[in-house]
Amino acid sequence: MKLLVTGGAGFIGSAVVRLAVARGYDVVNLDALTYAACLDNVASVADSATYAFEHVDICDRPALGRVFSTHKPDAVMHLAAESHVDRSIDGPGDFIETNITGTYNMLEAARAYWVAQGKPSGFRFHHISTDEVFGSLPADPSVKFTEDTPYDPRSPYSASKASSDHLVRAWAETYGLPVLLTNCSNNYGPFHFPEKLVPVIILNALAGKPLPIYGDGSNVRDWLYVEDHADALLTVLETAALNRSYNIGGENERTNLELVQTLCAILDDLRPRASGRYADQITFVTDRPGHDARYAIDPSRIREELGWRPSVTVEEGLRKTVQWYLDNEDWWRALQERQGVGQRLGVNA
């Protein structure tokens, strides 16, 4: 099977590309190489005979048509997106253009190709989205997002992703395009671009800088190791029923403060400070505008229908992640020079 993976030089996309190549898929990686992308993320598979790269923007409809006609994929895994909530607060336009217009272009290119190929029954357009489209949950641990939770996005980022989800469903209903849709919880792990919480905490800790936590640190997220997520996405692609949606979670709810304290303890063990503990660097900062209180996923559907569960706890995954950053300083040093990295964003609402 040949996969067209959009955003395959990004964080989650590159994990999908690496795993898919390892499992014997032919993979075409389509990426515009914007600020958060890095071809070093897929360097381990770049020389594979089953890997190809296309430097293309998903907003470039003619280029997408060329990619489809040239490579003739059997399935699309659409991950290309602007994804940082703080950046969406400062500059929502890029999120509207990429996440909504770009997804529209992908759907139209895929539909044209699918029709031209005679509407093959095995073709799939797998759209990868976020649990943030569902809004914010109360503190009650019995309340979680399901696939039937009404959408209630609260940020420009989540609103743009909700819009893209609705487009995918509309193309399935109106045009019969065979689709799959997944919504995931917060990812972390190797190759995570150093503007998100986990890498920010690791790298600030190592640099002796403050470890910023929004508000009082009580916001709750469900944490999903990125390599587990890639495995789940391929499981959905390979085994899910047509036009089905799945919520993918890590079954690891933690407050932001608990998560940072865990990272500090791991760093204390793996790379001790000369004196004191990394938790001494924790600093509470002004909260993000409209910061959702809690996300949590009920993973019953993917567990019961597809037999998938995450392979690591958040403590195990964070230890693997910290060790990866300790072992790969050349990778993250280069990215720290990119625009906006290391700056507080999302305060101009």
Secondary structure by P-SEA (a helix, b strand, c coil): ccccccccccaaaaaaaaaaaaaccbbbbbbcccccccccccccccccccbbbbbcccccaaaaaaaaaaccccccccccccccaaaaaacaaaaaacaaaaaaaaaaaaaaaaaaacccccccbbbbbcccccccccccccccccccccbbbccaaaaaaaaaaaaaaaaaaaccccbbbbbbcccccccccccccaaaaaaaaaacccccccccccbbbbbbcaaaaaaaaaaaaccccccbbbbbbccccccaaaaaaaaaaaaaacccccccccccccccccccccccccccccaaaaaaaccccccccaaaaaaaaaaaaaacaaaaaaacccccccccccccc
